[in-house]
Amino acid sequence: TLIVHDLYGRIIEANNRASASLGYSRTQLLAMRIADLESLPRSAPPSTETPTGWAQLKPGKQAINRSRFRRADGSTFPVEDHISCHDCDGNRHYIRIVRDISERKRTSDALLRSELLIRQIFRYASTGIAIADWSGKYRQCNPAYCRLVGYTEEELKSIDFSAVIHPD
């Protein structure tokens, strides 16, 4: 999605993908301000008269923002917003390439939930579990393993795995 706006956030250009992904016609988009698309917390409404954070970008500079945009139907979605500032005939224009990162966010959230589950299983398992590297150094041990071998995790990390294993 490509959107171009001026210093005050008035949209002056939008590609067909912007129309399709946001649910507005091109004509509707060109009558809007970028603040109409940004889904900001109600506690901090954007000013329609003064420039906002992106206005601090100087010509030739760019920034990457993660936020939420609002579609015509009122639904919001997470975006990665690449903003670059350009000076055109003495006027500042901001070119924004906006990517819907809904799928990336869902995947990331699922990975975080999975990692949390694995950490909880590891920590609360009644069976002793230890992780050691190829050289035999302990990297991580759960409480059940520490009780089983009679060492704290810190003590285990300072000794070799073979020190607690019977030689047979």
Buried (B, 14 or more C-beta within 10 A) or exposed (E): BEBBBBBBBBBBBBBEEBBEBBEBEBEBBEEBBBBBBBBEEEEEEBEEEEBBEBBEBEEEEEBEBEBBBBBEEEEEBBBBBBBBBBEEEEEBBBBBBBEBBEEEBEEEEEEEEEEEEEEEEBEEEEEBBBEBEEEEEBEBBBBBBBEBBEBEBEBBBEEEBEEBEEEE
